[in-house]
Amino acid sequence: MIQVIVKKQNGNITGFHMEGHDIVCASISVLAINCVNSIEEFTEDSFSEGMDEERGMISFDLTGEISEKTQLLLQSMLLGIEHIAEEYGKKY
């Protein structure tokens, strides 16, 4: 099972932590990695990140000002995760 923790402050997403391996791991990982890469490429926002392939862990935290672009990218990632969760149900 994959656990996803979304960190919020004042209604803004400020980070996330994902961990676990199962059948939907690849889908969730692609969404998260693409989101982090997009924030790095398309914004000036600062962040810290961590990954551990053995644990299936991705951690991401914004460390400064949060742009509207970054919020949109994070919301898009969360929407994708929610749709995957709906599709596969509580089993995964």
N, C-alpha and C positions, 0 to 999 in steps of 0.2 A: 504494500500500500504506500502511496505517496502522500505525504503531508505537506500542505502549503500554508505558510503563515504570512499574511500580508500585514505590513506595518503601516499605520495611518496616524497622521497628526493634523488636527484642524481640517479634517475632510480630505486631505491630500495623502496619496500613497507615498511613503518615504522609504520603503524597502520591502524586501521579501526574503523568506527562507524556505527552501524546498529540500525535502530529503526522502529517499526511498527508491526502491526498484520494483517495478511490476510491468505489466504489458503496456501501460500507457506512459511509461517513463520517457521513452524517446520523444513522444509528442509534447509532453510538458517541458522537457529539456530544450527542445528546439524553440518553443515559444520564449522561454526564459533567456536563453543565450542570444537569440535574435533581438530581444528587447534590450538587453545590456549592450550589445554591439551597436544597435541603432541609437541608443542614448549617447554612447561614446562618439559615434560618427556624426550625428545630426544636431547635437546640442553642446553647450559649453558647461553643462552641469557636472559637478564633482561627485564622485562616489567611491566606495570601496566594495570589493567583491572577493568572494572565496569559493573554491570548488574542491570537491573530493569525489572522484569518480567511483571509488570503492563503496562509499556510502550513498552515492547518488545525490550528493548535496551541492546546492547552489545557494549562496547567500549574497545579498545585494543591499547596500545602504547608501542613500544619498547623504552627502556630507556638507552641503551648502544650500544655496538658493535653489529652488525648484521651479523650472520653467514650465510653461503650459505645454510645450512639446513633450517634455519628459512625462508629465502627467498623462497626456494622451497615449503615449507609448505604453506606459504602465497599465492604464485602463484597458487598452487593447489586449495586452497580454492576459490580464485578469479575465476579460471576456472570453478569450480562447480557452483558458483553463476551466472556467465555469461551464462552457459548452461541452468540453471533454468530460467533465464530471457528470453532467446530465446524460450524456450518451452512454457512458459505461456504468453509471449508477454507483451505489454504495459498495459494491463488490471491490472496486478499485479505488 
